[in-house]
Amino acid sequence: MSIGANYTKYFPVSWEELHRNGRALAWRLMEKAPFKGVIAVTRGGLVPAAIVARELDIRHIDTVCIAAYRDDKSVGEANIIKGLNLPDDGEGWVIVDDLVDSGITARHVRKMVPKAHFATIYAKPKGLDQVDTFITEVSQDTWILFPWDQAPSFVKPIVEENRERS
């Protein structure tokens, strides 16, 4: 897979790192708890939402299903596959996603549940205004390579990659 036009580097994330950061997100959310439930933003938010729900002992889990990416490219707008219908504009709920990038997905979810708390593991500058809690900020030109999107393979040394770009 090649990096899309807007991305100049990969940030690979292992299962262990994702789990550790998911637990760190739960720690940060503890001060906002208790929550009525967790809203997982599919598909990327499913694993982090499961970790947060487990760590905060939340059994009520819902999903909002939105497609804003295809492979490593943003499609520019969100396709809402399954929306949400929660009382009180989602007050008392926490939305969990893997990352906020451009903010397109987050803006759509926020419209559905404007009073819910939005939490992500990773955040990029263009989407920061949409998220309430996050763990790690990464640059806008970085493609986060999640464990479900990768397989072991040979990697050239960084110095060789830099030579090829020059």
N, C-alpha and C positions, 0 to 999 in steps of 0.2 A: 504494500500500500504506500502510495506517495503522500507527502504532506500537501494539503490543499494550498491554494494560492495565498491565503491570508495567514498561513502558519509557517514559521521558519525553523521551529524545533519541536521535538517530542519531549514529553515528560512522562516516562513510563512509571506506572504505579503497580506494585505487587499486591497480591491478596492480603498479605500480612500488613502492609502499609495501609491499605484501605480499611482493614479491620481496626487497626490502631487509631487511625484518624476518625473513623466512625464512633469509636468509644470516646475520643476526645470531644467530638461534637456533642455526644450525650452528656458529658461532664459540663460543658458550657450551657447546655439547655436545662440542667438541673435547677439553676436559679430561677428559671421561668416556669418550671413545673409546679403543679401537675397539669398535664394536658388531657383533654377529652379523648384525643386520638391522634394518629399520625396519618398524614396524606403523603403517599409515595408518588413522586412524579416518574412515570414510566418512560423508558425502561431503566435509565441510569440510576434513578433514585431508589429502585427496589432493594438493592443490597444495603445501602446506607440506612434506609428506613427500617429494615429488619433489625439492624444492629441497634439503632436508636430505640426502637420499640422494645427490644429485649432488655437493654440497659436501664430504661426508664419504666419497665414493667407495664407497658401499654399494650392492651389486647385489641383495641378497636383501631383497625387499619383500613384505610380506603385508598383508592388510586385515582389519579387523573392521568389520562393517557393522551400525550401530545407528541407529535413527530415534527421536530424542527431541524433534524440533521439526516443526511443520507451518507453513510460511510464517514469520511472526514470532512464533509462539506455542509455548511449551513444551507438550507433550502430557502432561507430568506424570510419565510413566514411560517407560522405554526399551523399544523393540521390537527385540530382537536378531534380525537377519536372517541374519548369518553370524558365528559365533563364532571362537575361536582354539583351536588345540591344539598348543602349543609345549612342548618338553621343558624341564625345570628351572624351571618357573613363569615362563618368559620371561626368565630371567637373561641379561644381556648384550644384550638387545634394547632399542630405544628406540621408544616409542609417540609418534606425532606427530599432533596435532589443531590445528585453527585456533584454538580457544579452549576454556577451561573456564568454564562459566557457573554453573549451580546445582550441578554436580558429579555429576548423575545418570548421564550417559554415562560419565564417568571412573570412577565407583565400579564400574560393571558391567565395564568393561575391566580395572580393577585386580584384580577377583575372578578374571578369566581368566588374567592374567599378573602376579601380585603382585610379582615381582622385577624386572620391566621398569622402565626409567626413563621417566617420563611428561613430555613436553615440549609446550608450546603457545606460540603466538605471543602470544595475548591471554589474560588471566586476570581473573576477577571475584571479589570477596571470598568469596562462598558456596562457590566451588570451589577456592580457593587451597590448601586442605589436601590436595587430590588430585593436585596437580601438583608435579613436582620442579624443573623449569626452565621459565621463561617470559620473554618480552621486555617486554610492556607490561601494566600493570594498568589496568583501566577500572572505572568505577562499576557497581554492580549494575543500575541503572536505565537503562543505555545499551544500545541495540541496535546491534551492530556490523554495518554494511552492507558485506558483502564484494563484490568486483568482479563476481563471477558472479551477484549478486543485484540489480544496478543497471544502469540505462541513462541516457544523458544526457537531462536535462530541465531546465526552468526551476525555479529555487529562489528563494523569497521572501527578502528580506534578513532577517537575524536579528531586527532591531528590530520588523519586522512580525509575525513569528512570536510574539514575546513579547507584543505587543499583543493578539493573538488569544487567547492563553492567559489573559490577565488579565481 
